[in-house]
Amino acid sequence: MAGGYDRPVAQNRRARHDYFIDETLEVGLILLGTEVKSLRQGRASINESYAGESDGNLTLFNSHIPEYTAANRFNHEPRRMRVLLVKTRERDRLLGLVRREGCTLVPVKLYFNDRGIAKLELGVARGKRKADKRQDQKTRDWNREKSRLLRDKG
């Protein structure tokens, strides 16, 4: 059953551009059946989403999983809040980082693991300034140019 689970369902490519990702962790999601079916079709967006606290739980806000077309009236709401599954100690540590140090919890990747369970890669992030983004661009360009030069020389 490992076939087909290596490709992510949704990625947040802007996360690494806009934030320094200090650490990442794998968390589960509480999903409805129609949401899982829609995810298996590869339809989801986590570009504008973030994680935070709601009713004492770690929750994913503003993620978009479109309705499953074959489920007529039993469908889900596309932009509903989704509870994330983490251990209590881990949840308290993450929420403490958000409150005290001003970090943000940014979803990086949504995928199915090798057992077929939907997982979310969550990053603990700090915001980048404009100068940091420019420096990253310079470094990326230099590494690309360097690899080109080495490939042509040798």
Rosetta constraint file for C-alpha pairs under 8 A:
AtomPair CA 1 CA 114 HARMONIC 7.15 0.50
AtomPair CA 1 CA 115 HARMONIC 7.22 0.50
AtomPair CA 1 CA 116 HARMONIC 7.70 0.50
AtomPair CA 2 CA 6 HARMONIC 7.82 0.50
AtomPair CA 2 CA 114 HARMONIC 5.15 0.50
AtomPair CA 2 CA 115 HARMONIC 7.22 0.50
AtomPair CA 2 CA 116 HARMONIC 7.96 0.50
AtomPair CA 5 CA 111 HARMONIC 7.35 0.50
AtomPair CA 5 CA 112 HARMONIC 5.52 0.50
AtomPair CA 5 CA 113 HARMONIC 6.15 0.50
AtomPair CA 5 CA 114 HARMONIC 6.09 0.50
AtomPair CA 5 CA 116 HARMONIC 7.06 0.50
AtomPair CA 6 CA 111 HARMONIC 7.93 0.50
AtomPair CA 6 CA 112 HARMONIC 7.64 0.50
AtomPair CA 6 CA 113 HARMONIC 7.62 0.50
AtomPair CA 6 CA 114 HARMONIC 7.83 0.50
AtomPair CA 7 CA 111 HARMONIC 7.07 0.50
AtomPair CA 8 CA 109 HARMONIC 6.66 0.50
AtomPair CA 8 CA 110 HARMONIC 5.94 0.50
AtomPair CA 8 CA 111 HARMONIC 4.48 0.50
AtomPair CA 8 CA 112 HARMONIC 7.19 0.50
AtomPair CA 9 CA 39 HARMONIC 6.57 0.50
AtomPair CA 9 CA 40 HARMONIC 7.61 0.50
AtomPair CA 9 CA 42 HARMONIC 5.06 0.50
AtomPair CA 9 CA 43 HARMONIC 6.93 0.50
AtomPair CA 9 CA 44 HARMONIC 6.74 0.50
AtomPair CA 9 CA 109 HARMONIC 7.67 0.50
AtomPair CA 9 CA 110 HARMONIC 5.53 0.50
AtomPair CA 9 CA 111 HARMONIC 5.01 0.50
AtomPair CA 9 CA 112 HARMONIC 7.55 0.50
AtomPair CA 10 CA 42 HARMONIC 7.47 0.50
AtomPair CA 10 CA 43 HARMONIC 7.61 0.50
AtomPair CA 10 CA 44 HARMONIC 5.80 0.50
AtomPair CA 10 CA 45 HARMONIC 5.82 0.50
AtomPair CA 10 CA 46 HARMONIC 6.53 0.50
AtomPair CA 10 CA 109 HARMONIC 5.81 0.50
AtomPair CA 10 CA 110 HARMONIC 5.05 0.50
AtomPair CA 10 CA 111 HARMONIC 6.90 0.50
AtomPair CA 11 CA 45 HARMONIC 7.51 0.50
AtomPair CA 11 CA 46 HARMONIC 6.71 0.50
AtomPair CA 11 CA 47 HARMONIC 7.32 0.50
AtomPair CA 11 CA 108 HARMONIC 5.85 0.50
AtomPair CA 11 CA 109 HARMONIC 4.44 0.50
AtomPair CA 11 CA 110 HARMONIC 6.33 0.50
AtomPair CA 12 CA 46 HARMONIC 5.98 0.50
AtomPair CA 12 CA 47 HARMONIC 4.93 0.50
AtomPair CA 12 CA 107 HARMONIC 6.86 0.50
AtomPair CA 12 CA 108 HARMONIC 4.99 0.50
AtomPair CA 12 CA 109 HARMONIC 6.19 0.50
AtomPair CA 13 CA 17 HARMONIC 7.21 0.50
AtomPair CA 13 CA 47 HARMONIC 7.56 0.50
AtomPair CA 13 CA 108 HARMONIC 7.35 0.50
AtomPair CA 14 CA 18 HARMONIC 5.96 0.50
AtomPair CA 14 CA 47 HARMONIC 7.22 0.50
AtomPair CA 15 CA 19 HARMONIC 5.69 0.50
AtomPair CA 15 CA 21 HARMONIC 7.99 0.50
AtomPair CA 15 CA 47 HARMONIC 7.99 0.50
AtomPair CA 15 CA 106 HARMONIC 7.00 0.50
AtomPair CA 15 CA 107 HARMONIC 7.88 0.50
AtomPair CA 15 CA 108 HARMONIC 6.52 0.50
AtomPair CA 16 CA 20 HARMONIC 6.47 0.50
AtomPair CA 16 CA 21 HARMONIC 6.67 0.50
AtomPair CA 17 CA 128 HARMONIC 8.00 0.50
AtomPair CA 17 CA 133 HARMONIC 6.90 0.50
AtomPair CA 18 CA 127 HARMONIC 6.27 0.50
AtomPair CA 18 CA 128 HARMONIC 5.63 0.50
AtomPair CA 18 CA 133 HARMONIC 7.48 0.50
AtomPair CA 19 CA 125 HARMONIC 5.66 0.50
AtomPair CA 19 CA 126 HARMONIC 5.39 0.50
AtomPair CA 19 CA 127 HARMONIC 4.46 0.50
AtomPair CA 19 CA 128 HARMONIC 5.06 0.50
AtomPair CA 20 CA 125 HARMONIC 5.39 0.50
AtomPair CA 20 CA 126 HARMONIC 5.16 0.50
AtomPair CA 20 CA 127 HARMONIC 6.22 0.50
AtomPair CA 20 CA 128 HARMONIC 6.33 0.50
AtomPair CA 21 CA 123 HARMONIC 5.85 0.50
AtomPair CA 21 CA 124 HARMONIC 5.77 0.50
AtomPair CA 21 CA 125 HARMONIC 4.45 0.50
AtomPair CA 21 CA 126 HARMONIC 6.66 0.50
AtomPair CA 22 CA 123 HARMONIC 7.13 0.50
AtomPair CA 22 CA 124 HARMONIC 5.64 0.50
AtomPair CA 22 CA 125 HARMONIC 5.78 0.50
AtomPair CA 22 CA 126 HARMONIC 7.49 0.50
AtomPair CA 23 CA 123 HARMONIC 5.70 0.50
AtomPair CA 23 CA 124 HARMONIC 5.46 0.50
AtomPair CA 23 CA 125 HARMONIC 7.58 0.50
AtomPair CA 24 CA 121 HARMONIC 6.44 0.50
AtomPair CA 24 CA 122 HARMONIC 5.46 0.50
AtomPair CA 24 CA 123 HARMONIC 4.28 0.50
AtomPair CA 24 CA 124 HARMONIC 6.26 0.50
AtomPair CA 25 CA 121 HARMONIC 5.64 0.50
AtomPair CA 25 CA 122 HARMONIC 5.39 0.50
AtomPair CA 25 CA 123 HARMONIC 6.54 0.50
AtomPair CA 26 CA 119 HARMONIC 6.52 0.50
AtomPair CA 26 CA 120 HARMONIC 5.74 0.50
AtomPair CA 26 CA 121 HARMONIC 4.65 0.50
AtomPair CA 26 CA 122 HARMONIC 6.25 0.50
AtomPair CA 27 CA 84 HARMONIC 6.46 0.50
AtomPair CA 27 CA 85 HARMONIC 5.77 0.50
AtomPair CA 27 CA 86 HARMONIC 5.92 0.50
AtomPair CA 27 CA 119 HARMONIC 5.79 0.50
AtomPair CA 27 CA 120 HARMONIC 5.32 0.50
AtomPair CA 27 CA 121 HARMONIC 6.37 0.50
AtomPair CA 27 CA 122 HARMONIC 6.97 0.50
AtomPair CA 28 CA 84 HARMONIC 5.69 0.50
AtomPair CA 28 CA 85 HARMONIC 4.75 0.50
AtomPair CA 28 CA 86 HARMONIC 7.03 0.50
AtomPair CA 28 CA 118 HARMONIC 6.64 0.50
AtomPair CA 28 CA 119 HARMONIC 4.81 0.50
AtomPair CA 28 CA 120 HARMONIC 6.13 0.50
AtomPair CA 29 CA 82 HARMONIC 6.72 0.50
AtomPair CA 29 CA 83 HARMONIC 6.00 0.50
AtomPair CA 29 CA 84 HARMONIC 4.63 0.50
AtomPair CA 29 CA 85 HARMONIC 5.67 0.50
AtomPair CA 29 CA 118 HARMONIC 6.89 0.50
AtomPair CA 29 CA 119 HARMONIC 6.51 0.50
AtomPair CA 29 CA 120 HARMONIC 7.22 0.50
AtomPair CA 30 CA 82 HARMONIC 6.27 0.50
AtomPair CA 30 CA 83 HARMONIC 5.63 0.50
AtomPair CA 30 CA 84 HARMONIC 6.43 0.50
AtomPair CA 30 CA 85 HARMONIC 7.16 0.50
AtomPair CA 31 CA 35 HARMONIC 6.07 0.50
AtomPair CA 31 CA 36 HARMONIC 6.62 0.50
AtomPair CA 31 CA 82 HARMONIC 7.07 0.50
AtomPair CA 32 CA 36 HARMONIC 6.55 0.50
AtomPair CA 32 CA 76 HARMONIC 7.30 0.50
AtomPair CA 33 CA 37 HARMONIC 6.39 0.50
AtomPair CA 34 CA 38 HARMONIC 6.13 0.50
AtomPair CA 34 CA 67 HARMONIC 7.22 0.50
AtomPair CA 34 CA 68 HARMONIC 5.73 0.50
AtomPair CA 34 CA 71 HARMONIC 6.97 0.50
AtomPair CA 34 CA 74 HARMONIC 7.92 0.50
AtomPair CA 34 CA 75 HARMONIC 6.12 0.50
AtomPair CA 34 CA 76 HARMONIC 6.64 0.50
AtomPair CA 35 CA 39 HARMONIC 6.13 0.50
AtomPair CA 35 CA 65 HARMONIC 6.53 0.50
AtomPair CA 35 CA 66 HARMONIC 7.75 0.50
AtomPair CA 35 CA 67 HARMONIC 7.22 0.50
AtomPair CA 35 CA 68 HARMONIC 7.04 0.50
AtomPair CA 35 CA 76 HARMONIC 6.94 0.50
AtomPair CA 36 CA 40 HARMONIC 6.16 0.50
AtomPair CA 36 CA 118 HARMONIC 7.64 0.50
AtomPair CA 37 CA 41 HARMONIC 6.57 0.50
AtomPair CA 37 CA 68 HARMONIC 6.73 0.50
AtomPair CA 38 CA 42 HARMONIC 6.83 0.50
AtomPair CA 38 CA 43 HARMONIC 5.97 0.50
AtomPair CA 38 CA 44 HARMONIC 7.72 0.50
AtomPair CA 38 CA 65 HARMONIC 6.95 0.50
AtomPair CA 38 CA 66 HARMONIC 6.75 0.50
AtomPair CA 38 CA 67 HARMONIC 6.73 0.50
AtomPair CA 38 CA 68 HARMONIC 5.18 0.50
AtomPair CA 39 CA 43 HARMONIC 5.40 0.50
AtomPair CA 39 CA 44 HARMONIC 6.28 0.50
AtomPair CA 39 CA 65 HARMONIC 7.14 0.50
AtomPair CA 43 CA 65 HARMONIC 6.57 0.50
AtomPair CA 43 CA 66 HARMONIC 6.74 0.50
AtomPair CA 44 CA 63 HARMONIC 7.80 0.50
AtomPair CA 44 CA 64 HARMONIC 5.74 0.50
AtomPair CA 44 CA 65 HARMONIC 4.59 0.50
AtomPair CA 44 CA 66 HARMONIC 6.60 0.50
AtomPair CA 45 CA 63 HARMONIC 6.09 0.50
AtomPair CA 45 CA 64 HARMONIC 5.10 0.50
AtomPair CA 45 CA 65 HARMONIC 6.52 0.50
AtomPair CA 46 CA 62 HARMONIC 7.65 0.50
AtomPair CA 46 CA 63 HARMONIC 4.94 0.50
AtomPair CA 46 CA 64 HARMONIC 6.48 0.50
AtomPair CA 46 CA 107 HARMONIC 6.82 0.50
AtomPair CA 46 CA 108 HARMONIC 7.88 0.50
AtomPair CA 46 CA 109 HARMONIC 7.88 0.50
AtomPair CA 46 CA 110 HARMONIC 7.85 0.50
AtomPair CA 47 CA 63 HARMONIC 7.56 0.50
AtomPair CA 48 CA 62 HARMONIC 6.47 0.50
AtomPair CA 48 CA 63 HARMONIC 6.88 0.50
AtomPair CA 49 CA 60 HARMONIC 6.97 0.50
AtomPair CA 49 CA 61 HARMONIC 5.57 0.50
AtomPair CA 49 CA 62 HARMONIC 4.67 0.50
AtomPair CA 49 CA 63 HARMONIC 4.96 0.50
AtomPair CA 49 CA 106 HARMONIC 7.14 0.50
AtomPair CA 49 CA 107 HARMONIC 6.90 0.50
AtomPair CA 50 CA 60 HARMONIC 5.90 0.50
AtomPair CA 50 CA 61 HARMONIC 5.53 0.50
AtomPair CA 50 CA 62 HARMONIC 6.93 0.50
AtomPair CA 50 CA 63 HARMONIC 7.82 0.50
AtomPair CA 50 CA 104 HARMONIC 7.70 0.50
AtomPair CA 50 CA 105 HARMONIC 5.99 0.50
AtomPair CA 50 CA 106 HARMONIC 4.97 0.50
AtomPair CA 50 CA 107 HARMONIC 6.22 0.50
AtomPair CA 51 CA 58 HARMONIC 6.74 0.50
AtomPair CA 51 CA 59 HARMONIC 5.45 0.50
AtomPair CA 51 CA 60 HARMONIC 4.42 0.50
AtomPair CA 51 CA 61 HARMONIC 5.88 0.50
AtomPair CA 51 CA 104 HARMONIC 7.73 0.50
AtomPair CA 51 CA 105 HARMONIC 5.19 0.50
AtomPair CA 51 CA 106 HARMONIC 6.25 0.50
AtomPair CA 51 CA 107 HARMONIC 7.28 0.50
AtomPair CA 52 CA 58 HARMONIC 5.62 0.50
AtomPair CA 52 CA 59 HARMONIC 5.42 0.50
AtomPair CA 52 CA 60 HARMONIC 6.62 0.50
AtomPair CA 52 CA 61 HARMONIC 7.42 0.50
AtomPair CA 52 CA 95 HARMONIC 7.51 0.50
AtomPair CA 52 CA 105 HARMONIC 6.96 0.50
AtomPair CA 53 CA 57 HARMONIC 5.58 0.50
AtomPair CA 53 CA 58 HARMONIC 4.84 0.50
AtomPair CA 53 CA 59 HARMONIC 5.78 0.50
AtomPair CA 53 CA 95 HARMONIC 7.27 0.50
AtomPair CA 54 CA 58 HARMONIC 6.43 0.50
AtomPair CA 54 CA 59 HARMONIC 6.11 0.50
AtomPair CA 57 CA 83 HARMONIC 6.75 0.50
AtomPair CA 57 CA 84 HARMONIC 7.46 0.50
AtomPair CA 57 CA 91 HARMONIC 7.78 0.50
AtomPair CA 58 CA 83 HARMONIC 6.10 0.50
AtomPair CA 58 CA 84 HARMONIC 5.47 0.50
AtomPair CA 58 CA 85 HARMONIC 7.52 0.50
AtomPair CA 58 CA 86 HARMONIC 7.78 0.50
AtomPair CA 58 CA 91 HARMONIC 6.66 0.50
AtomPair CA 59 CA 81 HARMONIC 6.46 0.50
AtomPair CA 59 CA 82 HARMONIC 5.59 0.50
AtomPair CA 59 CA 83 HARMONIC 4.42 0.50
AtomPair CA 59 CA 84 HARMONIC 5.37 0.50
AtomPair CA 60 CA 81 HARMONIC 5.74 0.50
AtomPair CA 60 CA 82 HARMONIC 5.12 0.50
AtomPair CA 60 CA 83 HARMONIC 6.21 0.50
AtomPair CA 60 CA 84 HARMONIC 6.60 0.50
AtomPair CA 61 CA 79 HARMONIC 7.80 0.50
AtomPair CA 61 CA 80 HARMONIC 7.33 0.50
AtomPair CA 61 CA 81 HARMONIC 5.14 0.50
AtomPair CA 61 CA 82 HARMONIC 6.90 0.50
AtomPair CA 62 CA 79 HARMONIC 5.67 0.50
AtomPair CA 62 CA 80 HARMONIC 7.13 0.50
AtomPair CA 62 CA 81 HARMONIC 6.97 0.50
AtomPair CA 63 CA 78 HARMONIC 7.96 0.50
AtomPair CA 63 CA 79 HARMONIC 5.77 0.50
AtomPair CA 63 CA 80 HARMONIC 7.57 0.50
AtomPair CA 63 CA 81 HARMONIC 7.75 0.50
AtomPair CA 64 CA 78 HARMONIC 5.44 0.50
AtomPair CA 64 CA 79 HARMONIC 4.99 0.50
AtomPair CA 64 CA 80 HARMONIC 7.96 0.50
AtomPair CA 65 CA 78 HARMONIC 5.05 0.50
AtomPair CA 65 CA 79 HARMONIC 6.79 0.50
AtomPair CA 66 CA 78 HARMONIC 5.05 0.50
AtomPair CA 67 CA 75 HARMONIC 6.11 0.50
AtomPair CA 67 CA 76 HARMONIC 6.32 0.50
AtomPair CA 67 CA 77 HARMONIC 7.21 0.50
AtomPair CA 67 CA 78 HARMONIC 6.08 0.50
AtomPair CA 68 CA 72 HARMONIC 7.90 0.50
AtomPair CA 68 CA 75 HARMONIC 6.60 0.50
AtomPair CA 71 CA 75 HARMONIC 5.66 0.50
AtomPair CA 86 CA 90 HARMONIC 6.38 0.50
AtomPair CA 86 CA 91 HARMONIC 6.06 0.50
AtomPair CA 87 CA 91 HARMONIC 6.12 0.50
AtomPair CA 88 CA 92 HARMONIC 6.18 0.50
AtomPair CA 89 CA 93 HARMONIC 6.27 0.50
AtomPair CA 90 CA 94 HARMONIC 6.17 0.50
AtomPair CA 91 CA 95 HARMONIC 6.10 0.50
AtomPair CA 92 CA 96 HARMONIC 6.00 0.50
AtomPair CA 93 CA 97 HARMONIC 6.34 0.50
AtomPair CA 94 CA 98 HARMONIC 6.38 0.50
AtomPair CA 94 CA 124 HARMONIC 7.90 0.50
AtomPair CA 95 CA 99 HARMONIC 6.16 0.50
AtomPair CA 96 CA 100 HARMONIC 5.86 0.50
AtomPair CA 96 CA 101 HARMONIC 7.81 0.50
AtomPair CA 97 CA 101 HARMONIC 5.28 0.50
AtomPair CA 97 CA 102 HARMONIC 6.72 0.50
AtomPair CA 97 CA 103 HARMONIC 5.95 0.50
AtomPair CA 98 CA 102 HARMONIC 5.07 0.50
AtomPair CA 98 CA 103 HARMONIC 4.68 0.50
AtomPair CA 98 CA 104 HARMONIC 5.89 0.50
AtomPair CA 98 CA 105 HARMONIC 7.51 0.50
AtomPair CA 99 CA 103 HARMONIC 7.65 0.50
AtomPair CA 102 CA 126 HARMONIC 7.51 0.50
AtomPair CA 103 CA 124 HARMONIC 6.45 0.50
AtomPair CA 103 CA 125 HARMONIC 5.53 0.50
AtomPair CA 103 CA 126 HARMONIC 5.19 0.50
AtomPair CA 103 CA 127 HARMONIC 7.87 0.50
AtomPair CA 104 CA 124 HARMONIC 5.91 0.50
AtomPair CA 104 CA 125 HARMONIC 5.10 0.50
AtomPair CA 104 CA 126 HARMONIC 6.32 0.50
AtomPair CA 105 CA 122 HARMONIC 6.52 0.50
AtomPair CA 105 CA 123 HARMONIC 5.69 0.50
AtomPair CA 105 CA 124 HARMONIC 4.95 0.50
AtomPair CA 105 CA 125 HARMONIC 6.12 0.50
AtomPair CA 106 CA 122 HARMONIC 5.74 0.50
AtomPair CA 106 CA 123 HARMONIC 5.15 0.50
AtomPair CA 106 CA 124 HARMONIC 6.51 0.50
AtomPair CA 106 CA 125 HARMONIC 6.62 0.50
AtomPair CA 107 CA 120 HARMONIC 6.78 0.50
AtomPair CA 107 CA 121 HARMONIC 5.93 0.50
AtomPair CA 107 CA 122 HARMONIC 4.43 0.50
AtomPair CA 107 CA 123 HARMONIC 6.00 0.50
AtomPair CA 108 CA 120 HARMONIC 7.51 0.50
AtomPair CA 108 CA 121 HARMONIC 5.49 0.50
AtomPair CA 108 CA 122 HARMONIC 5.71 0.50
AtomPair CA 108 CA 123 HARMONIC 6.29 0.50
AtomPair CA 109 CA 120 HARMONIC 5.82 0.50
AtomPair CA 109 CA 121 HARMONIC 5.06 0.50
AtomPair CA 109 CA 122 HARMONIC 7.38 0.50
AtomPair CA 110 CA 118 HARMONIC 7.27 0.50
AtomPair CA 110 CA 119 HARMONIC 5.94 0.50
AtomPair CA 110 CA 120 HARMONIC 4.55 0.50
AtomPair CA 110 CA 121 HARMONIC 6.35 0.50
AtomPair CA 111 CA 118 HARMONIC 5.74 0.50
AtomPair CA 111 CA 119 HARMONIC 5.49 0.50
AtomPair CA 111 CA 120 HARMONIC 6.43 0.50
AtomPair CA 112 CA 116 HARMONIC 5.26 0.50
AtomPair CA 112 CA 117 HARMONIC 5.18 0.50
AtomPair CA 112 CA 118 HARMONIC 4.38 0.50
AtomPair CA 112 CA 119 HARMONIC 5.79 0.50
AtomPair CA 113 CA 117 HARMONIC 5.51 0.50
AtomPair CA 113 CA 118 HARMONIC 6.51 0.50
AtomPair CA 113 CA 119 HARMONIC 6.63 0.50
AtomPair CA 128 CA 132 HARMONIC 5.87 0.50
AtomPair CA 128 CA 133 HARMONIC 6.64 0.50
AtomPair CA 129 CA 133 HARMONIC 6.51 0.50
AtomPair CA 130 CA 134 HARMONIC 6.35 0.50
AtomPair CA 131 CA 135 HARMONIC 6.18 0.50
AtomPair CA 132 CA 136 HARMONIC 6.20 0.50
AtomPair CA 133 CA 137 HARMONIC 6.27 0.50
AtomPair CA 134 CA 138 HARMONIC 6.26 0.50
AtomPair CA 135 CA 139 HARMONIC 6.19 0.50
AtomPair CA 136 CA 140 HARMONIC 6.10 0.50
AtomPair CA 137 CA 141 HARMONIC 6.09 0.50
AtomPair CA 138 CA 142 HARMONIC 6.06 0.50
AtomPair CA 139 CA 143 HARMONIC 6.14 0.50
AtomPair CA 140 CA 144 HARMONIC 6.22 0.50
AtomPair CA 141 CA 145 HARMONIC 6.16 0.50
AtomPair CA 142 CA 146 HARMONIC 5.92 0.50
AtomPair CA 143 CA 147 HARMONIC 6.13 0.50
AtomPair CA 144 CA 148 HARMONIC 6.26 0.50
AtomPair CA 145 CA 149 HARMONIC 6.20 0.50
AtomPair CA 146 CA 150 HARMONIC 6.18 0.50
AtomPair CA 147 CA 151 HARMONIC 5.99 0.50
AtomPair CA 148 CA 152 HARMONIC 6.17 0.50
AtomPair CA 149 CA 153 HARMONIC 6.09 0.50
AtomPair CA 150 CA 154 HARMONIC 6.02 0.50
